[in-house]
Amino acid sequence: MKKIVILGAGPTGLGSAYRLHEMGYNNWSIYEKNNYVGGLSASFRDKQGFTWDIGGHIIFSNNDRFNRLVDNLLHNEVLTFKRESWIWLKNNFIQYPFQSNFHMHPDKELVFECVWGLFENFQKKGCYKNFEEWIYHFFGEGIARYFMIPYNNKVWACPLNRMDYNWIAERVNVIDIRRILKNIISQKDDSEWGPNNTFRYPLSGGTGGLFNRFLPYTHGRLYLNKNAVRIAPDRKEMVFEDGEKASYDVLISTIPLHELIDKIEDKPGWLGRSAEEFLWSSGYMVGIGIGKPCPSNKNWMYFPENDSPFYRVTYLSNYSPNMTPGGQFFSFLAETSYSRFKTVSRDTIVEETIQGLVNSKLLKEEERSLIVSTFLMDIPHSFPVPFIGRDDAIRNIQSFLAGQNIYSRGRFGGWKYEVGNMDHSVMQGMEVVDKILLDKEETVYKI
Ligand SMILES: Cc1cc2nc3c(=O)[nH]c(=O)nc-3n(C[C@H](O)[C@H](O)[C@H](O)COP(=O)(O)OP(=O)(O)OC[C@H]3O[C@@H](n4cnc5c(N)ncnc54)[C@H](O)[C@@H]3O)c2cc1C
């Protein structure tokens, strides 16, 4: 029986662990560098009693196997929501997505420019070589300038002309000109688009509440505080920071792909050079706890403008009454990206976030005194950028790794943002076990 070792106990690693348990497989272990499980989908409770996620996390999926697993793990301890997501632009909120709702903005010059951009582009032939050109091509000058370009610059923190557009599918609402015209004429909000227009959230423990429920299935095989620092594929051995070693026949790695490559001993030169091409954004996630009841029923809001550092703010306390110390409190969770292309000061991000909330009229100047908790999470890997050349790089790297009995999967392990959500990650973890043990084709992560 092959010894299977899983590196990382985030959703992908836990998905693999769950599947091995389900199959009754007996020779496996899982190693995690943190002293908790859940990875980017973990949650933390602060001293004041607020629970914080690492950025707004909601559960939604069209994968039946994942949805059944969530039902089994959470039973009825989960809440269901209809999306209330908004965009703050020029002192007004309009519903998300922008391209279906810009006509509701009171600034009629903005509306005209967006419509005119669409007409100019209607049935335009032409080519586009990167994400930035793709945006202008499909949305026209107005929508691009008011929303798509500034918002994407804020999220990705990476030059948009270094990004590909081949990942878009479910992630960006492309233009349906007939639907837009109907919306404009009938002056109607159109907020139904998208795979996440209804979503679920655990009743307790935040998003991490879901992943803690995988723990019983890892019984005795989970090792925390184990930071892998070197991997020797020839000896099939992994070395940890504390000097301990673990041997494997097959390694399922869920750590960022470029870091995995860095750790591999005696690798070919091209492999190391490939890892240097990878681009990603990091994030500051700032929680702000306020001592008054929540004034809004919104879920989250997008911020394309530069009078706030964040690209998104969630009313986290609206997801469950258990997210705050009591009903007389509410919480904001603000997300700001940074990268080697865009620096943001860690020292001032909390204060800049509060100022951004004031500038965006989410908090009144005099309500600063009601802030009872601030919580800063500095996340080195937040968004895996679909950089130009990514798919070829991944294909070559994964084929080399598979030859060494190493399977790299997950949000940063597989580096495919389009299949990098929690459902995709758990399923990648489960499906790679099916591939290794049953030779089944994977359906979520395709190389
Ligand atoms: C801001 C933000 C918002 C998001 N919102 C949503 C959402 O609304 N809905 C949704 O479905 N998904 C969302 N996601 C995505 C979700 O967080 C990921 O899909 C999921 O956490 C990825 O799981 P993973 O196991 O692949 O990676 P990770 O969660 O990154 O887990 C990898 C694990 O490997 C461990 N590790 C790393 N290096 C080592 C090492 N050297 N040795 C040992 N262990 C190591 C890490 O500590 C970590 O626990 C969001 C992500 C972000 C950043």
The ligand as an SDF file (V2000), in Angstrom:
LIG
                    3D

 53 58  0  0  0  0  0  0  0  0999 V2000
   -9.6520   37.3170    0.1280 C   0  0  0  0  0  0  0  0  0  0  0  0
  -10.1710   35.9530   -0.2300 C   0  0  0  0  0  0  0  0  0  0  0  0
  -11.5430   35.7530   -0.3670 C   0  0  0  0  0  0  0  0  0  0  0  0
  -12.0390   34.5010   -0.7080 C   0  0  0  0  0  0  0  0  0  0  0  0
  -13.3860   34.3280   -0.8180 N   0  0  0  0  0  0  0  0  0  0  0  0
  -13.8840   33.1090   -1.1160 C   0  0  0  0  0  0  0  0  0  0  0  0
  -15.2870   32.9000   -1.1770 C   0  0  0  0  0  0  0  0  0  0  0  0
  -16.0870   33.8070   -0.9450 O   0  0  0  0  0  0  0  0  0  0  0  0
  -15.7430   31.6570   -1.4880 N   0  0  0  0  0  0  0  0  0  0  0  0
  -14.8960   30.6220   -1.7640 C   0  0  0  0  0  0  0  0  0  0  0  0
  -15.3690   29.5030   -2.0400 O   0  0  0  0  0  0  0  0  0  0  0  0
  -13.5510   30.7900   -1.7080 N   0  0  0  0  0  0  0  0  0  0  0  0
  -13.0310   32.0010   -1.3940 C   0  0  0  0  0  0  0  0  0  0  0  0
  -11.6720   32.1780   -1.3120 N   0  0  0  0  0  0  0  0  0  0  0  0
  -10.7900   31.0640   -1.6710 C   0  0  0  0  0  0  0  0  0  0  0  0
  -10.4400   30.1010   -0.5320 C   0  0  0  0  0  0  0  0  0  0  0  0
   -9.8000   30.8100    0.5120 O   0  0  0  0  0  0  0  0  0  0  0  0
   -9.5170   29.0260   -1.1160 C   0  0  0  0  0  0  0  0  0  0  0  0
  -10.2280   28.3510   -2.1200 O   0  0  0  0  0  0  0  0  0  0  0  0
   -9.0280   27.9500   -0.1990 C   0  0  0  0  0  0  0  0  0  0  0  0
   -8.6320   28.3820    1.0660 O   0  0  0  0  0  0  0  0  0  0  0  0
   -7.8280   27.2870   -0.8780 C   0  0  0  0  0  0  0  0  0  0  0  0
   -7.5120   26.1170   -0.2040 O   0  0  0  0  0  0  0  0  0  0  0  0
   -6.0850   25.4330   -0.3990 P   0  0  0  0  0  0  0  0  0  0  0  0
   -6.0440   24.2950    0.5330 O   0  0  0  0  0  0  0  0  0  0  0  0
   -5.8580   25.1700   -1.8440 O   0  0  0  0  0  0  0  0  0  0  0  0
   -5.0180   26.5300   -0.0040 O   0  0  0  0  0  0  0  0  0  0  0  0
   -4.7730   27.2510    1.3890 P   0  0  0  0  0  0  0  0  0  0  0  0
   -6.0440   27.6080    2.0170 O   0  0  0  0  0  0  0  0  0  0  0  0
   -3.7790   28.3210    1.0750 O   0  0  0  0  0  0  0  0  0  0  0  0
   -4.0750   26.1140    2.2800 O   0  0  0  0  0  0  0  0  0  0  0  0
   -2.7470   25.7190    2.0740 C   0  0  0  0  0  0  0  0  0  0  0  0
   -2.1920   25.2270    3.3890 C   0  0  0  0  0  0  0  0  0  0  0  0
   -0.8170   24.8550    3.2070 O   0  0  0  0  0  0  0  0  0  0  0  0
   -0.0880   25.2660    4.3620 C   0  0  0  0  0  0  0  0  0  0  0  0
    1.3420   25.3990    4.0220 N   0  0  0  0  0  0  0  0  0  0  0  0
    1.8970   26.3260    3.2030 C   0  0  0  0  0  0  0  0  0  0  0  0
    3.2470   26.1490    3.1630 N   0  0  0  0  0  0  0  0  0  0  0  0
    3.5370   25.0900    3.9450 C   0  0  0  0  0  0  0  0  0  0  0  0
    4.7400   24.4370    4.3120 C   0  0  0  0  0  0  0  0  0  0  0  0
    5.9250   24.8310    3.8340 N   0  0  0  0  0  0  0  0  0  0  0  0
    4.6760   23.3790    5.1540 N   0  0  0  0  0  0  0  0  0  0  0  0
    3.4750   22.9470    5.6530 C   0  0  0  0  0  0  0  0  0  0  0  0
    2.2940   23.5460    5.3490 N   0  0  0  0  0  0  0  0  0  0  0  0
    2.3240   24.6010    4.4980 C   0  0  0  0  0  0  0  0  0  0  0  0
   -0.7270   26.5960    4.7190 C   0  0  0  0  0  0  0  0  0  0  0  0
   -0.4320   26.9770    6.0530 O   0  0  0  0  0  0  0  0  0  0  0  0
   -2.2040   26.3140    4.4760 C   0  0  0  0  0  0  0  0  0  0  0  0
   -2.8370   25.8250    5.6260 O   0  0  0  0  0  0  0  0  0  0  0  0
  -11.1420   33.4220   -0.9720 C   0  0  0  0  0  0  0  0  0  0  0  0
   -9.7700   33.6270   -0.8200 C   0  0  0  0  0  0  0  0  0  0  0  0
   -9.2870   34.8690   -0.4610 C   0  0  0  0  0  0  0  0  0  0  0  0
   -7.8050   35.0710   -0.3030 C   0  0  0  0  0  0  0  0  0  0  0  0
  1  2  1  0
  2  3  1  0
  2 52  2  0
  3  4  2  0
  4  5  1  0
  4 50  1  0
  5  6  2  0
  6  7  1  0
  6 13  1  0
  7  8  2  0
  7  9  1  0
  9 10  1  0
 10 11  2  0
 10 12  1  0
 12 13  2  0
 13 14  1  0
 14 15  1  0
 14 50  1  0
 15 16  1  0
 16 17  1  0
 16 18  1  0
 18 19  1  0
 18 20  1  0
 20 21  1  0
 20 22  1  0
 22 23  1  0
 23 24  1  0
 24 25  2  0
 24 26  1  0
 24 27  1  0
 27 28  1  0
 28 29  2  0
 28 30  1  0
 28 31  1  0
 31 32  1  0
 32 33  1  0
 33 34  1  0
 33 48  1  0
 34 35  1  0
 35 36  1  0
 35 46  1  0
 36 37  1  0
 36 45  1  0
 37 38  2  0
 38 39  1  0
 39 40  1  0
 39 45  2  0
 40 41  1  0
 40 42  2  0
 42 43  1  0
 43 44  2  0
 44 45  1  0
 46 47  1  0
 46 48  1  0
 48 49  1  0
 50 51  2  0
 51 52  1  0
 52 53  1  0
M  END
$$$$
